[in-house]
């Protein structure tokens, strides 16, 4: 259930560039979901654009491009469920988002390109995401997008939440404090 929000400087993206970037970022989301190219997976792959006026975006005290590297100012927030990505997966997302912006803006990719393209991954704690007015878990998301829960990735996700639940139990927190996984694993489809 990932969401990408792209903040960019007013006028920096033409409509065709926005559409191309949305397509690239959508594919990145589906890849990071483990290839969930199902109807349910595509329904969760959201890309939103936020245009920012130049006088509303300051870098190092400047609203001009004094401290901005090509291809320009981009702030990309990728919102994901907690525990779904390890450091390797996060690195892939950072690289893919940067490469997508560079490509759409017509800049060649190299390891130093995109110095003003910031990519932040925000993890939503388990149990803090909802749809249709109901709380959902990673297990229900996996079910809805058609990803198997018997694979290696879901196994380490489950181990992560089981460890979190044990820690919370040791500290005498209520059993459902750490979210749905690890306390009362929900495997049914989304409500």
C-alpha positions as CSV (number, residue, x, y, z in Angstrom):
1,X,0.0,0.0,0.0
2,X,2.7,2.5,-0.9
3,X,2.2,6.1,-1.7
4,X,4.6,8.5,-3.5
5,X,4.3,12.2,-3.1
6,X,6.5,14.3,-5.3
7,X,7.1,18.0,-4.4
8,X,8.6,20.0,-7.2
9,X,9.2,23.6,-8.1
10,X,6.3,25.4,-9.9
11,X,6.6,24.9,-13.6
12,X,9.4,22.4,-13.4
13,X,7.3,19.6,-14.8
14,X,5.3,19.7,-18.0
15,X,2.2,17.5,-18.1
16,X,3.9,14.9,-20.3
17,X,6.8,14.8,-17.9
18,X,4.4,14.4,-14.9
19,X,2.7,11.5,-16.7
20,X,6.0,9.8,-17.6
21,X,7.3,10.2,-14.0
22,X,4.0,8.9,-12.6
23,X,4.4,5.8,-14.8
24,X,8.0,5.2,-13.7
25,X,7.2,5.7,-10.0
26,X,4.1,3.5,-10.3
27,X,6.3,0.7,-11.7
28,X,8.8,1.3,-8.8
29,X,6.0,0.9,-6.3
30,X,4.8,-2.3,-7.9
31,X,8.4,-3.6,-7.9
32,X,8.9,-2.7,-4.2
33,X,5.6,-4.5,-3.4
34,X,7.2,-7.7,-4.7
35,X,5.8,-7.4,-8.2
36,X,2.2,-7.0,-7.2
37,X,0.9,-6.3,-10.7
38,X,-2.6,-7.4,-9.8
39,X,-5.7,-5.2,-9.8
40,X,-5.4,-5.0,-6.0
41,X,-1.7,-4.1,-6.2
42,X,-2.3,-1.4,-8.8
43,X,-5.2,0.1,-6.8
44,X,-2.7,0.7,-3.9
45,X,0.1,2.3,-6.0
46,X,-0.6,6.0,-5.6
47,X,1.5,8.8,-7.0
48,X,0.6,12.4,-6.2
49,X,2.3,15.6,-7.3
50,X,2.6,18.8,-5.3
51,X,3.7,22.0,-7.1
52,X,5.5,24.5,-4.8
53,X,6.0,28.2,-5.5
54,X,9.7,29.3,-5.6
55,X,9.2,31.7,-2.8
56,X,7.8,28.9,-0.6
57,X,10.9,26.6,-1.1
58,X,14.1,27.8,0.5
59,X,17.3,25.8,0.5
60,X,20.1,27.2,2.7
61,X,18.3,30.5,3.0
62,X,17.9,30.9,-0.7
63,X,14.6,30.7,-2.7
64,X,16.6,30.7,-6.0
65,X,18.8,27.9,-7.4
66,X,22.0,29.1,-5.6
67,X,22.4,25.7,-3.8
68,X,20.4,23.5,-6.2
69,X,21.9,20.8,-8.3
70,X,20.5,19.7,-11.7
71,X,17.8,18.6,-12.5
72,X,16.3,20.9,-9.8
73,X,14.4,20.7,-6.6
74,X,12.5,17.5,-5.9
75,X,11.3,16.1,-2.6
76,X,9.9,12.6,-2.8
77,X,8.1,11.0,0.1
78,X,7.5,7.3,-0.2
79,X,5.0,6.1,2.4
80,X,5.1,2.4,3.2
81,X,3.8,0.0,5.9
82,X,6.3,-0.5,8.8
83,X,8.6,-3.4,8.5
84,X,8.0,-4.2,4.8
85,X,11.4,-3.1,3.6
86,X,14.9,-3.8,4.8
87,X,17.9,-1.5,4.2
88,X,18.5,-3.1,0.8
89,X,14.9,-2.5,-0.4
90,X,15.1,1.1,0.8
91,X,18.3,1.6,-1.2
92,X,16.6,0.3,-4.3
93,X,13.7,2.8,-3.8
94,X,16.1,5.7,-3.3
95,X,18.0,4.8,-6.4
96,X,14.8,4.2,-8.5
97,X,13.1,7.4,-7.6
98,X,16.3,9.4,-8.3
99,X,16.8,7.6,-11.6
100,X,13.2,8.2,-12.6
101,X,13.4,11.9,-12.0
102,X,16.8,12.2,-13.8
103,X,15.4,10.3,-16.8
104,X,12.2,12.3,-17.1
105,X,14.1,15.6,-16.7
106,X,16.6,14.5,-19.5
107,X,19.7,14.1,-17.3
108,X,22.1,11.3,-17.6
109,X,22.4,9.0,-14.6
110,X,25.6,8.8,-12.7
111,X,26.4,8.1,-9.1
112,X,26.7,11.8,-8.3
113,X,23.6,13.1,-10.2
114,X,20.5,14.3,-8.4
115,X,22.0,16.2,-5.5
116,X,18.8,18.2,-5.0
117,X,16.5,15.1,-5.4
118,X,15.7,14.1,-1.8
119,X,13.9,10.8,-1.3
120,X,12.4,10.1,2.2
121,X,10.8,6.8,3.1
122,X,8.1,7.2,5.7
123,X,7.1,4.0,7.5
124,X,3.5,3.9,8.8
125,X,3.4,1.9,12.1
126,X,1.6,-1.4,11.8
127,X,-2.0,-0.8,12.7
128,X,-2.0,2.9,11.8
129,X,-3.2,2.4,8.2
130,X,-6.8,2.0,7.4
131,X,-9.2,1.7,4.5
132,X,-13.0,1.6,4.4
133,X,-12.9,2.9,7.9
134,X,-11.1,-0.2,9.2
135,X,-7.6,-0.9,10.4
136,X,-5.6,-3.1,8.1
137,X,-2.3,-5.1,8.5
138,X,0.5,-6.0,6.3
139,X,-1.0,-9.5,6.1
140,X,-4.3,-8.2,4.8
141,X,-2.4,-5.9,2.3
142,X,-0.4,-8.9,1.0
143,X,-3.6,-10.9,0.7
144,X,-5.4,-8.1,-1.2
145,X,-2.5,-7.4,-3.7
146,X,-2.0,-11.1,-4.3
147,X,1.4,-11.7,-2.7
148,X,2.1,-15.0,-1.0
149,X,2.6,-15.0,2.7
150,X,4.7,-18.1,2.6
151,X,7.7,-16.5,0.9
152,X,11.0,-15.4,2.4
153,X,10.1,-11.7,2.5
154,X,6.9,-12.1,4.4
155,X,8.7,-14.6,6.7
156,X,11.1,-11.9,7.9
157,X,8.3,-9.3,8.1
158,X,6.5,-11.8,10.4
159,X,9.7,-12.4,12.4
160,X,10.1,-8.6,12.8
161,X,6.6,-8.1,14.2
162,X,6.8,-11.3,16.4
163,X,10.0,-9.8,17.9
164,X,8.3,-6.4,18.4
165,X,5.4,-8.1,20.1
166,X,7.7,-10.0,22.4
167,X,9.5,-6.8,23.3
168,X,6.2,-5.0,24.0
169,X,5.0,-8.0,26.1
170,X,8.2,-7.9,28.1
171,X,7.5,-4.2,28.8
172,X,3.9,-5.1,29.8
173,X,2.3,-3.2,27.0
174,X,-1.2,-4.3,25.9
175,X,-1.0,-7.2,23.4
176,X,-2.2,-5.1,20.4
177,X,0.1,-2.1,21.0
178,X,2.6,-3.1,18.3
179,X,-0.1,-3.4,15.6
180,X,-2.0,-6.3,14.1
181,X,0.9,-8.5,13.0
182,X,2.6,-10.3,15.9
183,X,-0.4,-9.9,18.2
184,X,-3.5,-11.1,16.3
185,X,-2.3,-11.8,12.8
186,X,-5.1,-10.9,10.4
187,X,-4.9,-12.8,7.2
188,X,-8.3,-12.0,5.7
189,X,-8.7,-9.7,2.7
190,X,-9.1,-6.0,3.3
191,X,-12.5,-5.0,4.7
